Amino acid sequence: MFDLTHRFSETEIDAVYKAIALRRDMRHFRPGRVPEEQLQRLLAAAHCAPSVGFMQPWRFVRVTDAALRRAIHALVEAERIRTAQAIGEREDEFMRLKVEGVLDCAEVLVAALMDGRERHIFGRRTLPEMDLASVACAIQNLWLAARAEGLGMGWVSLFDPDALAKLLGMPPGARPVAVLCLGPVERFYEKPMLEQEGWAQRQPLSELVSENGWPE
């Protein structure tokens, strides 16, 4: 018999799984805004994320200056071209994909790793990359909360991190992880966009889970 003491209601459980299943990496946005109180709710959800050693390494930079947004877009576009060249035989196919919505979305946030992370040893002595894992958890929290509230969000990773850090005046040791595009959308993709566009397919879960050892 399962212990149901701490279980959510069926409606609440369904809502959690629904947000997970319907979350999409959005690139297409419509005009509109994100009310300040809503944005603060989403950031508070991000700040509730788990972090190794409770180090809370995430930092969020809200970009409200139009010139700065254009400069970030220029960094993304430059890396988009370099990525296409590195991809090789699928270069043309890649260049036809819409990979960001920096100039179109209501809000741009840059998620970053804080400086001074080396002083945090708890949980990072053998796995220093756990600071990055913690930031990813914060981003996912924000993403799921945004989807539940009907807002689209896209994670853009096409940029030179050193150039973006310089652009935002980050101190030595701090490092940008993601440019997050947030805002109203006309509709959510029925499937992940890259699956919808034929770039890749979701792998079967059965091939990614094994027991007592690495899968054959």
C-alpha positions as CSV (number, residue, x, y, z in Angstrom):
1,M,0.0,0.0,0.0
2,F,1.4,3.4,-1.0
3,D,1.8,6.0,1.7
4,L,-0.3,8.9,0.4
5,T,0.4,11.3,3.3
6,H,2.4,13.8,1.2
7,R,0.8,13.2,-2.1
8,F,-0.7,16.1,-4.1
9,S,-4.3,15.9,-5.3
10,E,-4.9,14.1,-8.6
11,T,-5.6,17.5,-10.3
12,E,-2.4,19.0,-9.0
13,I,-0.4,15.9,-10.1
14,D,-1.9,16.1,-13.5
15,A,-1.0,19.8,-13.8
16,V,2.7,19.1,-13.0
17,Y,3.0,16.3,-15.6
18,K,1.1,18.4,-18.1
19,A,3.5,21.3,-17.7
20,I,6.4,18.9,-18.2
21,A,4.9,17.3,-21.3
22,L,3.9,20.5,-23.0
23,R,7.0,22.6,-22.2
24,R,8.6,23.8,-25.5
25,D,11.7,25.6,-26.5
26,M,10.1,28.5,-28.2
27,R,11.5,30.6,-31.0
28,H,8.4,32.3,-32.2
29,F,6.8,35.1,-30.1
30,R,4.0,37.6,-30.6
31,P,4.0,41.2,-29.5
32,G,3.0,41.7,-25.8
33,R,4.5,42.1,-22.4
34,V,5.1,40.1,-19.2
35,P,3.6,42.0,-16.2
36,E,6.1,42.8,-13.6
37,E,4.4,40.7,-10.9
38,Q,4.3,37.7,-13.2
39,L,8.0,38.0,-14.0
40,Q,8.8,38.2,-10.4
41,R,6.8,35.0,-9.8
42,L,8.7,33.2,-12.5
43,L,12.1,34.4,-11.1
44,A,11.0,33.3,-7.6
45,A,10.2,29.8,-9.1
46,A,13.7,29.7,-10.5
47,H,15.2,30.7,-7.2
48,C,13.4,27.8,-5.5
49,A,15.6,25.4,-7.6
50,P,17.8,22.8,-5.8
51,S,21.5,23.6,-5.8
52,V,24.5,21.5,-4.7
53,G,25.7,22.5,-1.2
54,F,22.9,25.1,-1.3
55,M,25.3,27.4,-3.2
56,Q,22.6,29.0,-5.3
57,P,25.1,29.8,-8.1
58,W,22.5,31.3,-10.5
59,R,22.4,34.9,-11.4
60,F,19.9,36.5,-13.8
61,V,20.5,39.7,-15.8
62,R,17.3,41.3,-17.1
63,V,18.0,43.1,-20.4
64,T,15.7,46.1,-20.8
65,D,18.0,48.3,-22.9
66,A,17.2,48.0,-26.6
67,A,20.7,48.6,-27.8
68,L,22.0,45.9,-25.5
69,R,19.4,43.5,-26.8
70,R,20.5,44.2,-30.3
71,A,24.1,43.6,-29.3
72,I,23.2,40.2,-27.8
73,H,21.4,39.3,-31.0
74,A,24.5,40.2,-33.0
75,L,26.5,37.8,-30.8
76,V,23.9,35.0,-31.4
77,E,23.8,35.6,-35.1
78,A,27.6,35.5,-35.4
79,E,27.7,32.1,-33.5
80,R,24.8,30.8,-35.6
81,I,26.9,31.2,-38.7
82,R,30.0,29.6,-37.1
83,T,27.9,26.7,-35.8
84,A,26.4,26.2,-39.3
85,Q,29.9,26.0,-40.8
86,A,31.0,23.5,-38.1
87,I,28.0,21.3,-38.7
88,G,29.2,20.6,-42.3
89,E,26.9,18.6,-44.5
90,R,23.7,19.9,-42.7
91,E,24.8,23.5,-42.8
92,D,22.1,24.7,-45.2
93,E,19.4,22.8,-43.3
94,F,20.6,24.3,-40.0
95,M,20.5,27.8,-41.5
96,R,16.9,27.4,-42.4
97,L,16.0,26.7,-38.8
98,K,14.8,29.5,-36.5
99,V,17.0,29.2,-33.5
100,E,16.2,32.2,-31.4
101,G,13.7,35.0,-30.7
102,V,15.9,37.6,-29.1
103,L,14.5,40.6,-31.0
104,D,10.9,39.4,-30.9
105,C,10.2,38.3,-27.3
106,A,8.8,40.4,-24.5
107,E,11.7,39.8,-22.1
108,V,15.3,38.7,-22.4
109,L,17.1,37.3,-19.4
110,V,20.7,36.1,-19.3
111,A,21.2,33.2,-16.8
112,A,24.8,33.0,-15.5
113,L,27.1,31.3,-13.1
114,M,28.2,33.5,-10.3
115,D,31.8,34.4,-9.7
116,G,33.7,33.0,-6.7
117,R,32.4,29.4,-7.1
118,E,35.7,27.9,-6.2
119,R,35.0,28.6,-2.5
120,H,32.1,26.1,-2.6
121,I,33.5,22.6,-2.0
122,F,30.4,20.8,-0.7
123,G,29.2,18.6,-3.6
124,R,31.8,20.0,-6.1
125,R,35.1,18.5,-5.0
126,T,35.0,15.8,-7.6
127,L,32.1,17.2,-9.7
128,P,32.8,20.9,-10.1
129,E,30.3,21.0,-12.9
130,M,27.4,20.6,-10.4
131,D,27.3,24.4,-10.3
132,L,26.2,24.4,-13.9
133,A,23.7,21.6,-13.1
134,S,22.2,23.8,-10.4
135,V,21.7,26.7,-12.8
136,A,20.1,24.4,-15.3
137,C,17.6,23.3,-12.6
138,A,16.8,27.0,-12.0
139,I,16.2,27.5,-15.7
140,Q,13.9,24.5,-15.8
141,N,11.9,25.8,-12.9
142,L,11.4,29.1,-14.7
143,W,10.5,27.3,-17.9
144,L,7.9,25.1,-16.3
145,A,6.3,28.0,-14.4
146,A,6.2,30.0,-17.6
147,R,4.5,27.2,-19.5
148,A,2.0,26.8,-16.7
149,E,1.2,30.5,-16.9
150,G,0.9,30.4,-20.7
151,L,4.1,32.1,-21.6
152,G,6.7,30.8,-24.1
153,M,10.4,30.5,-23.3
154,G,13.4,29.7,-25.4
155,W,16.9,28.8,-24.3
156,V,19.5,30.2,-26.6
157,S,23.1,28.8,-26.2
158,L,24.5,30.2,-29.5
159,F,26.9,32.8,-28.3
160,D,30.6,33.4,-27.3
161,P,30.4,33.3,-23.5
162,D,33.4,35.5,-23.0
163,A,32.0,38.1,-25.4
164,L,28.6,38.1,-23.7
165,A,30.2,38.3,-20.2
166,K,32.2,41.4,-21.4
167,L,29.0,42.9,-22.9
168,L,27.2,42.6,-19.6
169,G,30.1,43.7,-17.4
170,M,30.4,40.4,-15.5
171,P,33.3,40.0,-13.0
172,P,36.1,37.5,-13.6
173,G,34.9,34.0,-12.9
174,A,31.2,34.7,-13.7
175,R,30.0,32.9,-16.9
176,P,26.8,33.3,-18.9
177,V,25.0,30.0,-19.5
178,A,21.9,30.9,-21.4
179,V,20.1,33.7,-23.1
180,L,16.4,33.2,-22.2
181,C,13.7,34.6,-24.5
182,L,10.4,34.9,-22.6
183,G,6.9,36.2,-23.6
184,P,3.5,35.6,-25.2
185,V,3.2,33.3,-28.1
186,E,0.5,32.7,-30.7
187,R,0.6,28.9,-30.1
188,F,2.9,26.3,-28.6
189,Y,4.5,23.8,-30.9
190,E,2.7,20.4,-31.0
191,K,6.1,18.7,-30.7
192,P,9.6,20.0,-29.9
193,M,10.5,22.3,-32.8
194,L,13.6,20.4,-33.9
195,E,11.5,17.2,-34.0
196,Q,8.7,19.0,-35.8
197,E,11.3,20.3,-38.4
198,G,12.8,16.9,-38.9
199,W,16.2,17.8,-37.3
200,A,16.1,15.0,-34.7
201,Q,13.7,12.6,-33.0
202,R,13.2,11.9,-29.4
203,Q,15.0,8.6,-28.4
204,P,13.0,5.8,-26.8
205,L,13.3,5.9,-23.1
206,S,13.9,2.2,-23.0
207,E,17.3,2.7,-24.8
208,L,18.4,5.3,-22.2
209,V,17.7,3.4,-19.0
210,S,19.5,0.4,-17.7
211,E,19.9,-1.6,-14.5
212,N,23.0,-2.4,-12.5
213,G,25.4,-1.3,-15.3
214,W,25.8,0.6,-18.5
215,P,23.3,-0.4,-21.2
216,E,24.5,-2.8,-23.9
